[in-house]
């Protein structure tokens, strides 16, 4: 009797994340999961408990990866505002095949599951809230460093920024002409620049 090959949890979760991000929770079958993770059903259930359990861990993986990438990029910039502007412009310059050149997995999940799977929808909404907190902290930091007026509402700016990120990623997801996406990113960047003292 042949023994099952050992699996690497991080590799499996990254594969699940990419699969669910592309197809969504409901459209992803067990066969899809088996193929992507290169695991048998029994091994999948032993490792993750259920399809929902796997999805929730994949969603957490997406959040952690996205948050780390964003904060790393912002922290490399000369200032918080420059970093936030760089993130916006960066999405317009990704190659078409890049996994980030599609709609945010958190937003896609919320739309896909809000009416059917409250546990999953709540997790997605919580992660979106945590990203909003990160953006708020970055705008507060920009105020502390004198880039923004002390009267600026960091939370309101963070909401606008998050909405803009969702919008530009949706344009990439829709396959809009790259020149149009770059122009949109430039408009969003100029909005931020006009806030600078």
C-alpha positions as CSV (number, residue, x, y, z in Angstrom):
1,X,0.0,0.0,0.0
2,X,1.5,3.3,-1.1
3,X,1.8,6.1,1.5
4,X,0.4,9.5,0.9
5,X,3.0,12.2,0.2
6,X,3.5,14.7,3.0
7,X,2.1,18.1,2.3
8,X,3.4,21.5,3.1
9,X,0.6,23.6,4.8
10,X,1.9,26.9,3.5
11,X,2.1,25.6,-0.1
12,X,-1.3,24.1,0.2
13,X,-2.9,27.3,1.5
14,X,-1.3,29.4,-1.2
15,X,-2.7,27.0,-3.9
16,X,-6.1,27.1,-2.2
17,X,-5.9,30.9,-2.0
18,X,-5.2,31.3,-5.7
19,X,-7.9,28.8,-6.6
20,X,-10.6,30.3,-4.4
21,X,-9.6,33.8,-5.5
22,X,-10.1,33.0,-9.1
23,X,-13.3,30.8,-8.9
24,X,-14.9,31.9,-5.6
25,X,-16.2,29.8,-2.8
26,X,-19.3,28.3,-4.4
27,X,-17.9,27.7,-7.9
28,X,-14.9,25.7,-6.5
29,X,-15.5,22.0,-6.4
30,X,-13.8,19.3,-4.3
31,X,-12.2,18.1,-7.6
32,X,-10.8,21.5,-8.2
33,X,-9.4,21.6,-4.7
34,X,-7.8,18.1,-5.0
35,X,-6.1,19.1,-8.2
36,X,-4.8,22.4,-6.9
37,X,-3.6,21.1,-3.6
38,X,-2.5,17.7,-5.0
39,X,-4.2,16.0,-2.1
40,X,-6.8,13.3,-1.7
41,X,-10.2,14.2,-0.1
42,X,-9.4,12.4,3.1
43,X,-6.1,14.3,3.5
44,X,-7.8,17.6,2.8
45,X,-10.5,17.0,5.4
46,X,-7.9,15.8,7.9
47,X,-5.8,18.9,7.4
48,X,-8.5,21.5,7.2
49,X,-11.7,20.0,8.5
50,X,-14.0,21.1,5.7
51,X,-14.2,23.1,2.5
52,X,-15.3,26.1,4.6
53,X,-12.4,25.6,7.0
54,X,-9.9,25.5,4.1
55,X,-11.5,28.6,2.6
56,X,-11.3,30.6,5.8
57,X,-7.6,29.7,6.2
58,X,-7.0,30.7,2.6
59,X,-8.8,34.0,3.2
60,X,-6.6,34.6,6.2
61,X,-3.6,33.8,4.1
62,X,-4.7,36.3,1.5
63,X,-5.2,39.0,4.1
64,X,-1.8,38.4,5.7
65,X,0.0,38.3,2.4
66,X,-1.8,41.4,1.0
67,X,-1.3,43.4,4.3
68,X,2.4,42.5,4.4
69,X,3.0,43.5,0.8
70,X,1.2,46.8,1.2
71,X,3.0,47.8,4.4
72,X,6.4,46.8,3.0
73,X,5.8,48.9,-0.1
74,X,4.6,51.9,1.9
75,X,7.4,51.6,4.5
76,X,10.0,51.7,1.7
77,X,8.7,55.1,0.4
78,X,10.1,58.4,1.6
79,X,6.8,59.2,3.5
80,X,3.4,57.6,4.2
81,X,1.6,59.7,1.6
82,X,4.2,58.8,-1.1
83,X,3.8,55.2,-0.1
84,X,0.1,55.2,-0.4
85,X,0.3,57.0,-3.8
86,X,2.9,54.4,-5.0
87,X,0.5,51.6,-4.1
88,X,-2.3,53.1,-6.1
89,X,-0.1,53.6,-9.1
90,X,1.4,50.2,-8.7
91,X,-1.9,48.4,-9.5
92,X,-2.1,50.2,-12.8
93,X,1.4,48.9,-13.8
94,X,1.0,45.2,-13.0
95,X,1.2,42.8,-15.9
96,X,-2.2,41.4,-17.0
97,X,-1.3,37.9,-15.7
98,X,-0.3,39.1,-12.2
99,X,-2.6,37.7,-9.6
100,X,-3.1,41.1,-8.1
101,X,-4.5,42.4,-11.4
102,X,-7.9,41.3,-10.4
103,X,-10.6,42.2,-7.9
104,X,-9.7,42.0,-4.2
105,X,-10.4,38.5,-2.9
106,X,-12.0,39.9,0.3
107,X,-14.5,42.0,-1.8
108,X,-15.2,39.1,-4.1
109,X,-15.8,36.8,-1.2
110,X,-18.2,39.3,0.5
111,X,-20.3,39.6,-2.6
112,X,-20.3,35.8,-3.2
113,X,-21.2,34.7,0.4
114,X,-23.0,37.6,2.2
115,X,-26.5,36.0,1.6
116,X,-25.5,32.4,1.9
117,X,-22.5,31.9,4.2
118,X,-22.4,34.4,7.1
119,X,-19.3,32.9,8.8
120,X,-17.3,33.4,5.6
121,X,-18.8,36.8,4.8
122,X,-18.1,38.0,8.4
123,X,-14.4,36.9,8.1
124,X,-14.1,38.8,4.8
125,X,-15.7,41.9,6.3
126,X,-13.5,41.8,9.4
127,X,-10.4,41.7,7.2
128,X,-11.6,44.6,5.2
129,X,-12.1,46.5,8.5
130,X,-8.6,45.6,9.6
131,X,-7.2,47.0,6.3
132,X,-9.2,50.1,6.9
133,X,-7.5,50.4,10.2
134,X,-4.1,50.1,8.5
135,X,-5.0,52.8,6.1
136,X,-6.3,55.0,8.9
137,X,-3.0,54.6,10.8
138,X,-1.0,55.5,7.7
139,X,-3.0,58.7,7.2
140,X,-2.5,59.5,10.9
141,X,1.2,59.0,10.5
142,X,1.1,61.4,7.5
143,X,-0.5,64.0,9.8
144,X,2.2,63.4,12.5
145,X,4.9,63.9,9.9
146,X,3.4,67.2,8.6
147,X,2.3,65.9,5.2
148,X,-1.4,66.5,6.0
149,X,-3.3,69.1,7.9
150,X,-4.0,68.3,11.6
151,X,-7.7,68.8,10.8
152,X,-7.7,66.0,8.2
153,X,-10.1,63.2,9.0
154,X,-7.8,60.1,8.7
155,X,-10.7,57.6,8.9
156,X,-12.6,59.4,6.2
157,X,-9.5,59.5,4.0
158,X,-8.8,55.8,4.7
159,X,-12.4,54.9,3.5
160,X,-11.9,56.9,0.3
161,X,-8.5,55.4,-0.3
162,X,-9.8,51.8,0.2
163,X,-12.7,52.5,-2.2
164,X,-10.3,53.8,-4.7
165,X,-8.1,50.7,-4.4
166,X,-11.1,48.5,-4.9
167,X,-12.1,50.6,-8.0
168,X,-8.8,50.4,-9.7
169,X,-8.5,46.7,-9.1
170,X,-12.0,46.2,-10.5
171,X,-10.9,48.0,-13.6
172,X,-8.0,45.6,-14.0
173,X,-10.3,42.7,-13.3
174,X,-12.6,43.9,-16.1
175,X,-9.7,44.1,-18.5
176,X,-10.1,47.8,-19.1
177,X,-7.5,49.4,-21.4
178,X,-4.3,49.9,-19.5
179,X,-3.9,53.5,-20.6
180,X,-7.4,54.2,-19.1
181,X,-6.4,52.4,-15.9
182,X,-3.1,54.4,-15.7
183,X,-5.1,57.7,-16.2
184,X,-7.5,56.7,-13.4
185,X,-4.6,55.9,-11.1
186,X,-3.0,59.2,-11.9
187,X,-6.3,61.0,-11.1
188,X,-6.4,59.2,-7.7
189,X,-2.8,60.0,-7.0
190,X,-3.4,63.7,-7.8
191,X,-6.3,63.7,-5.3
192,X,-3.8,62.6,-2.6
193,X,-1.1,65.0,-3.7
194,X,-3.6,67.9,-3.4
195,X,-3.9,67.1,0.3
196,X,-0.2,67.6,0.9
197,X,0.8,70.7,2.9
